[in-house]
Amino acid sequence: MAGEKVDLTGAKETLLMTLYGKALESRLPNSLLQDRLADEAVRKIDYDFARLKVDGNLGIGLAIRAKTLDAQVEDFLARNPDAIVLHLGCGLDTRIFRVDPPLGVDWFDVDYPDVVELRRRLYPSRDRYYHLIASSVTEPGWLAEVPRNRPAMVVAEGLTPYLAADEGPRLFARLVAHLAGGELMFDAYSRFGLKLMRLNPAIKATGSEVYWAIEDPRELERAVPKLRFIGEIPSYKPEQGARLGWSARLFIGLWKLIPAMRKVGRLLRYRF
């Protein structure tokens, strides 16, 4: 019987959409993500997930995106065993448990205080190298808790569209000024992509708004001179896309063929 009541609205409430989608995908017999903790969390939360209208295609798409980013984090840690990981706007994502970084990697999950408190109630504690920071990512003070002298992997999944157009570059500028060096990965959307997001039943159900569009990834180089665009991270492999329904496969086909469609939603990677 679900028992953890949640009182999240707007952009915060969308974290329940991503949690539920990953949980649904993890219940499939051929699950890519196999996120047992996400499924357990959904069963513990007292919330009407049906109102979000999350379907199988969305769940599989969220799982593919999460798995793709997980692999990038794992690759970075293999090359930098003394690294730190900053997971911005972590929500209820269980990346720390899926990646299971080796001892000595300091991992920081950052989100609003009420989200962090919910995480503490839902998920088991980790070792002393795992840190929960209860703060909006756009508040500058929390960075004082993060070491400056180690390579850093910064990952933001499902965060940037909800930032104001001037907040995103300011956040990234603070990060690269504080950190010694590393990589930044996040999903970005064009103006057309934001329009499609606003039509998503789950986004509409939460009443949240999306703001920050990135048409050209090199825009961010100009706004944050220390960032260097490495490239896009391919997210859909043929064997993964085959698990989607026909409408989603049609969208991916158009996405590959039409340049404007490829800008709708992308996983971007930068070095600093």
VEXDRENMI-899545 format. One record per residue (C-alpha): residue number from 1; residue in one letter; x negated, y negated, z. Coordinates in Angstrom, 3 decimals. Each point is the difference from the previous one (the first is absolute). Layout:
BEGIN
PT,lomar,vexkol,xx,yy,zz
PT,NUM,A,X,Y,Z
...
***
This chain:
BEGIN
PT,lomar,vexkol,xx,yy,zz
PT,1,M,0.000,0.000,0.000
PT,2,A,-1.470,-3.313,-1.071
PT,3,G,-0.596,-2.295,2.938
PT,4,E,-2.436,-2.808,-0.847
PT,5,K,2.085,-3.066,-0.736
PT,6,V,-1.485,-2.567,-2.381
PT,7,D,0.917,-3.634,-0.442
PT,8,L,-1.861,-1.021,-3.133
PT,9,T,1.248,-2.439,-2.620
PT,10,G,-1.212,-1.473,-3.274
PT,11,A,-3.459,1.012,-1.179
PT,12,K,-0.617,1.965,3.210
PT,13,E,2.989,2.215,-0.736
PT,14,T,-1.505,1.044,-3.340
PT,15,L,-2.575,2.067,1.905
PT,16,L,2.877,2.384,0.750
PT,17,M,0.537,0.373,-3.745
PT,18,T,-3.604,1.055,-0.591
PT,19,L,0.004,2.269,3.055
PT,20,Y,3.209,1.721,-1.111
PT,21,G,-1.178,0.412,-3.585
PT,22,K,-3.220,1.659,1.127
PT,23,A,1.944,2.204,2.412
PT,24,L,2.372,1.118,-2.764
PT,25,E,-2.895,0.830,-2.322
PT,26,S,-1.716,1.900,2.791
PT,27,R,3.039,2.276,0.336
PT,28,L,-0.394,1.210,-3.596
PT,29,P,-1.530,3.468,-0.448
PT,30,N,-2.631,-1.447,-2.363
PT,31,S,-0.647,-3.124,2.092
PT,32,L,-3.019,-2.060,-0.992
PT,33,L,-0.250,-1.957,3.251
PT,34,Q,1.031,2.666,2.545
PT,35,D,0.552,-2.745,2.551
PT,36,R,1.362,1.968,2.938
PT,37,L,-0.299,-2.940,2.392
PT,38,A,2.087,-2.241,-2.254
PT,39,D,2.731,2.636,-0.142
PT,40,E,-0.081,0.422,3.780
PT,41,A,0.185,-3.778,0.490
PT,42,V,3.094,-0.269,-2.202
PT,43,R,1.703,2.695,2.061
PT,44,K,-0.824,-1.891,3.224
PT,45,I,1.276,-3.410,-1.134
PT,46,D,3.602,-0.999,0.643
PT,47,Y,0.713,-1.741,-3.305
PT,48,D,2.333,0.508,-2.960
PT,49,F,-2.586,0.733,-2.679
PT,50,A,2.779,0.674,-2.535
PT,51,R,0.655,-3.750,-0.256
PT,52,L,-3.400,-0.417,-1.664
PT,53,K,1.055,2.222,-2.935
PT,54,V,-3.469,1.525,-0.338
PT,55,D,0.124,2.659,-2.708
PT,56,G,-2.369,2.785,-0.956
PT,57,N,-1.742,-2.044,-2.703
PT,58,L,-0.839,-2.779,2.442
PT,59,G,-1.235,2.490,2.574
PT,60,I,-2.274,1.702,-2.520
PT,61,G,-1.251,-3.358,-1.290
PT,62,L,-0.833,-1.171,3.530
PT,63,A,-1.791,3.272,0.713
PT,64,I,-2.069,-0.271,-3.190
PT,65,R,-1.019,-3.564,0.872
PT,66,A,-0.902,0.980,3.567
PT,67,K,-1.989,3.055,-1.098
PT,68,T,-1.885,-2.079,-2.577
PT,69,L,-1.018,-2.559,2.624
PT,70,D,-0.880,2.756,2.480
PT,71,A,-2.450,1.446,-2.526
PT,72,Q,-1.629,-3.402,-0.519
PT,73,V,-0.446,-0.457,3.753
PT,74,E,-1.493,3.485,0.329
PT,75,D,-2.436,-0.715,-2.828
PT,76,F,-1.109,-3.263,1.626
PT,77,L,-0.554,1.709,3.361
PT,78,A,-2.007,2.771,-1.662
PT,79,R,-2.314,-2.706,-1.380
PT,80,N,0.027,-2.096,3.191
PT,81,P,0.161,2.223,3.096
PT,82,D,-0.517,-3.024,2.294
PT,83,A,2.909,-1.922,-1.500
PT,84,I,3.044,-1.678,1.463
PT,85,V,3.479,0.258,-1.512
PT,86,L,2.509,-2.850,0.194
PT,87,H,3.529,1.160,-0.782
PT,88,L,2.006,-3.208,-0.398
PT,89,G,3.751,0.078,0.583
PT,90,C,-0.284,3.669,0.946
PT,91,G,3.686,0.345,0.921
PT,92,L,0.698,3.613,0.937
PT,93,D,-2.375,1.426,-2.590
PT,94,T,-2.059,2.944,1.276
PT,95,R,-3.113,-0.535,-2.142
PT,96,I,-2.290,0.226,3.046
PT,97,F,1.275,3.547,0.602
PT,98,R,0.030,1.035,-3.670
PT,99,V,-3.567,-1.210,-0.636
PT,100,D,-1.178,1.088,3.474
PT,101,P,-3.254,-2.003,-0.139
PT,102,P,-3.109,1.400,1.675
PT,103,L,-1.131,-1.244,3.400
PT,104,G,-1.845,-3.276,-0.264
PT,105,V,2.332,-1.542,-2.585
PT,106,D,1.916,-2.785,1.732
PT,107,W,3.551,-0.205,-1.334
PT,108,F,2.245,-3.025,0.568
PT,109,D,3.750,0.166,-0.637
PT,110,V,1.478,-3.516,-0.028
PT,111,D,3.670,-0.952,0.177
PT,112,Y,2.550,-2.017,1.974
PT,113,P,0.189,0.696,3.761
PT,114,D,3.416,1.709,-0.187
PT,115,V,-1.211,2.242,-2.831
PT,116,V,-3.148,0.932,1.930
PT,117,E,2.084,0.797,3.078
PT,118,L,2.206,2.284,-2.099
PT,119,R,-3.096,1.738,-1.364
PT,120,R,-1.196,0.640,3.551
PT,121,R,3.302,1.694,0.843
PT,122,L,0.159,2.110,-3.151
PT,123,Y,-3.565,1.151,-0.646
PT,124,P,-2.655,1.719,2.108
PT,125,S,-2.997,-1.962,1.247
PT,126,R,-3.384,0.356,-1.684
PT,127,D,-3.597,-0.248,1.137
PT,128,R,-1.701,-3.193,1.159
PT,129,Y,-0.886,-0.892,-3.605
PT,130,Y,3.665,-0.658,-0.836
PT,131,H,1.297,-3.507,0.683
PT,132,L,3.528,-1.394,-0.227
PT,133,I,0.168,-3.778,-0.420
PT,134,A,3.377,-1.559,0.769
PT,135,S,0.104,-3.092,-2.194
PT,136,S,1.331,-1.381,-3.236
PT,137,V,-2.766,0.526,-2.562
PT,138,T,0.233,-3.690,-0.940
PT,139,E,-0.948,-1.165,3.513
PT,140,P,-3.772,-0.626,-0.025
PT,141,G,-0.740,0.891,3.637
PT,142,W,0.163,3.797,-0.284
PT,143,L,-3.166,0.175,-2.120
PT,144,A,-2.049,-0.786,3.113
PT,145,E,0.578,3.641,1.049
PT,146,V,-1.614,1.351,-3.179
PT,147,P,-3.779,0.605,-0.348
PT,148,R,-1.756,-2.202,-2.543
PT,149,N,-3.141,1.988,-0.772
PT,150,R,1.268,3.235,-1.576
PT,151,P,1.349,0.936,-3.434
PT,152,A,3.781,-0.323,-0.067
PT,153,M,2.806,1.590,-1.954
PT,154,V,3.047,-2.279,0.027
PT,155,V,3.238,1.600,-1.170
PT,156,A,3.446,-1.592,-0.242
PT,157,E,2.877,2.135,-1.237
PT,158,G,3.374,-1.634,-0.582
PT,159,L,-1.108,-3.270,1.594
PT,160,T,-1.019,-2.624,-2.535
PT,161,P,3.401,-0.660,-1.666
PT,162,Y,1.417,-1.086,3.362
PT,163,L,-2.723,-2.606,0.551
PT,164,A,0.506,-3.578,-1.099
PT,165,A,-1.994,-0.820,-3.121
PT,166,D,-2.435,-2.162,1.980
PT,167,E,-0.263,2.400,2.969
PT,168,G,-1.503,2.901,-1.945
PT,169,P,-3.124,-1.767,-1.273
PT,170,R,-0.520,-1.642,3.409
PT,171,L,0.197,3.395,1.715
PT,172,F,-2.487,1.573,-2.397
PT,173,A,-2.339,-2.985,0.268
PT,174,R,-0.086,0.389,3.799
PT,175,L,-0.707,3.710,-0.353
PT,176,V,-2.939,-0.350,-2.378
PT,177,A,-1.431,-2.868,2.048
PT,178,H,0.097,2.130,3.168
PT,179,L,-1.118,3.371,-1.368
PT,180,A,-3.499,0.913,-1.138
PT,181,G,1.221,1.614,-3.224
PT,182,G,2.106,2.807,-1.343
PT,183,E,3.072,0.617,-2.119
PT,184,L,3.607,-1.201,-0.079
PT,185,M,2.906,2.009,-1.447
PT,186,F,3.656,-0.927,-0.247
PT,187,D,3.068,0.298,-2.200
PT,188,A,0.860,-3.144,-1.971
PT,189,Y,3.014,-0.971,-2.101
PT,190,S,0.654,-2.367,-2.884
PT,191,R,2.851,-2.504,0.047
PT,192,F,2.069,2.502,-1.961
PT,193,G,-1.030,2.659,2.510
PT,194,L,1.345,-2.142,2.839
PT,195,K,3.307,-0.353,-1.867
PT,196,L,0.237,3.791,-0.217
PT,197,M,-0.834,0.301,3.695
PT,198,R,2.881,-2.324,0.858
PT,199,L,2.343,2.415,-1.799
PT,200,N,-1.196,2.964,2.071
PT,201,P,2.949,1.150,2.172
PT,202,A,-2.260,0.406,3.033
PT,203,I,-1.442,-3.505,-0.347
PT,204,K,3.512,-1.401,-0.429
PT,205,A,1.264,1.941,3.034
PT,206,T,-2.654,-1.541,2.259
PT,207,G,0.562,-3.541,-1.259
PT,208,S,-3.745,-0.430,-0.407
PT,209,E,-1.567,-2.334,-2.561
PT,210,V,-3.131,0.369,-2.132
PT,211,Y,-2.160,-2.967,-0.953
PT,212,W,-3.568,0.614,-1.160
PT,213,A,-0.466,1.015,-3.625
PT,214,I,-3.387,0.700,-1.583
PT,215,E,0.019,-0.117,-3.797
PT,216,D,-3.773,0.145,-0.541
PT,217,P,-2.165,1.828,2.576
PT,218,R,-2.812,-2.489,-0.645
PT,219,E,2.214,-2.776,1.354
PT,220,L,-1.053,1.212,3.426
PT,221,E,-3.699,-0.303,-0.883
PT,222,R,0.563,-3.670,-0.669
PT,223,A,1.984,-0.482,3.209
PT,224,V,-2.445,2.043,2.132
PT,225,P,-3.440,-0.355,-1.645
PT,226,K,-1.632,2.806,2.035
PT,227,L,2.381,2.582,-1.477
PT,228,R,-1.038,1.904,-3.129
PT,229,F,2.659,1.910,-1.897
PT,230,I,-1.095,3.617,-0.544
PT,231,G,3.062,1.278,-1.823
PT,232,E,3.367,1.646,0.331
PT,233,I,0.387,3.303,1.805
PT,234,P,1.903,2.516,-2.162
PT,235,S,2.906,1.242,2.085
PT,236,Y,2.032,2.355,-2.208
PT,237,K,-1.635,3.191,-1.187
PT,238,P,2.036,2.036,-2.517
PT,239,E,0.558,2.869,2.422
PT,240,Q,1.279,-2.414,2.632
PT,241,G,2.290,-1.931,-2.343
PT,242,A,1.539,3.284,-1.147
PT,243,R,1.607,0.345,3.432
PT,244,L,2.087,-3.162,-0.552
PT,245,G,3.500,-0.158,-1.462
PT,246,W,0.595,-0.915,-3.640
PT,247,S,0.710,-3.692,0.665
PT,248,A,-3.245,-0.442,1.922
PT,249,R,-1.960,1.883,-2.664
PT,250,L,1.522,-2.285,-2.642
PT,251,F,-1.099,-3.052,1.993
PT,252,I,-3.556,1.361,0.268
PT,253,G,-0.019,0.651,-3.754
PT,254,L,0.979,-3.604,-0.692
PT,255,W,-2.502,-1.143,2.618
PT,256,K,-2.800,1.713,-1.941
PT,257,L,1.103,-1.240,-3.433
PT,258,I,0.947,-3.627,0.644
PT,259,P,-2.731,-2.311,1.370
PT,260,A,2.496,-2.229,1.848
PT,261,M,1.413,3.041,1.787
PT,262,R,-3.457,1.019,1.220
PT,263,K,-0.126,-3.245,1.975
PT,264,V,3.242,0.762,1.877
PT,265,G,-1.782,1.824,2.812
PT,266,R,-3.695,0.883,0.278
PT,267,L,-2.490,1.231,2.540
PT,268,L,-2.889,-2.496,-0.035
PT,269,R,-3.504,0.461,1.348
PT,270,Y,-2.541,-2.697,0.862
PT,271,R,-3.498,-0.081,1.427
PT,272,F,-1.368,-2.716,2.285
***
